[in-house]
Amino acid sequence: MEPSSASLDGLSRRIAREGFVRIRRGCPAALVERIAKAAHRRIDEVMAALGERPIGIGSAAGYVELVQRSPGRWDIPVTPAQFGTDERSLPWWPLVARVLGADAEHSFSGVVFSEPGSPAQFWHIDSPHLDARHRPAHALNVLLALHDIPLEMGPTELARGSQLYTNHLANPELAVEELVYQAEGTSPKALMAGRTEREPEAWSEALPAGSYLVFDDRILHRGLANRSGEPRYVAYFSYRTSGYSENTHFESGRSLFDRS
């Protein structure tokens, strides 16, 4: 069902205020199944190509087709066409367009899976603020649960409203590299050092299959530890305002399929 203008307005205000919204079971089961099948097919191809080759942590240490975001947490790009869909036909597109504008652009998409026993990530943002004054979001991420994700599988944790305080251009005490590249000392508590505002609340909860999160690129977040015996799979779709092009997500130029 197409969301009403009033509901889109309310959700966009929540993103501006809290940095994220969660839509419970908002993606039809048939679409989730199609995306999951494509994701697993691509995972098999890419991990087979990696084989026994070493790979470091972070985008610069990875490959065009694969990044290890943290130990045991793998990020594999998959295009909307490979998922068998169009980025503007997905259930969250009306909300993305309301926040970023009708001319918003698809940045990238893919699947992230965390192995059993993989630790929690360090807190981080996905892209920095662009102005010392707080501006509306310039990029949004959508995380789609491809199966039921209980808390022990390590769903995404977000620091509610922290996008209001991650502005390194307004606060010289913040180092943009430490915000973007998962520095151990980055946390909601450290973010608020010297400020009088309350520390942003850390939020996470179990996600039934088909549920999705939409969040501001600048919010502090992290994947939690996978304490279960099974891998955790989420698809992601990232969008940006028209003309925005900065990319810290995939920085390597080497390919797993380069035969030279």
FENSUL-V828853 format. One record per backbone hydrogen bond with DSSP energy under -0.5 kcal/mol. CO is the residue of the C=O (numbers start at 0). NH is the residue of the N-H. Records with the same first field share a line. If there is no record, write none. Layout:
# FENSUL-V828853
CO = NH ; NH
This chain:
# FENSUL-V828853
3 = 7
4 = 8
5 = 9
6 = 10
7 = 11
8 = 12
9 = 13
10 = 14
11 = 15
12 = 16
13 = 17 ; 18 ; 19
14 = 18
17 = 160
18 = 215
20 = 213
21 = 23
22 = 25 ; 211
27 = 31
28 = 32
29 = 33
30 = 34
31 = 35
32 = 36
33 = 37
34 = 38
35 = 39
36 = 40
37 = 41
38 = 42
39 = 43
40 = 44
41 = 45
42 = 46
43 = 47
44 = 48
45 = 49
46 = 50
49 = 52
57 = 60
58 = 61 ; 251
60 = 55
62 = 65
65 = 62
66 = 68 ; 74
67 = 57
69 = 72
71 = 73 ; 114
72 = 68 ; 69
73 = 112
74 = 66
75 = 110
78 = 82
79 = 83 ; 84
80 = 83
85 = 88
89 = 92
91 = 94 ; 95
92 = 96
93 = 97
94 = 98
95 = 99
96 = 100
100 = 103
104 = 239
107 = 237
108 = 77
109 = 235
110 = 75
111 = 233
112 = 73
113 = 231
114 = 117
117 = 225
123 = 220
137 = 240
138 = 216
139 = 238
140 = 214
141 = 143 ; 236
142 = 144 ; 212
143 = 234
144 = 209
147 = 149
148 = 206
149 = 152
150 = 153
151 = 226 ; 227
154 = 223
156 = 221
157 = 159 ; 202
158 = 161
160 = 163
161 = 164 ; 165
165 = 167
166 = 169 ; 170
169 = 171
170 = 173
173 = 175
174 = 177 ; 178
175 = 179
176 = 180
177 = 182
178 = 124
182 = 185
185 = 122
186 = 190
187 = 191
188 = 191
189 = 192
191 = 194
200 = 159
202 = 157
205 = 207
206 = 148
207 = 210
209 = 25 ; 26
210 = 144
211 = 22
212 = 142
213 = 20
214 = 140
215 = 218
216 = 125 ; 126
219 = 158
220 = 123
221 = 156
222 = 120
224 = 226
225 = 116
231 = 113
232 = 145
233 = 111
234 = 143
235 = 109
236 = 141
237 = 106 ; 107
238 = 139
239 = 104
240 = 243
253 = 63
254 = 257
256 = 258
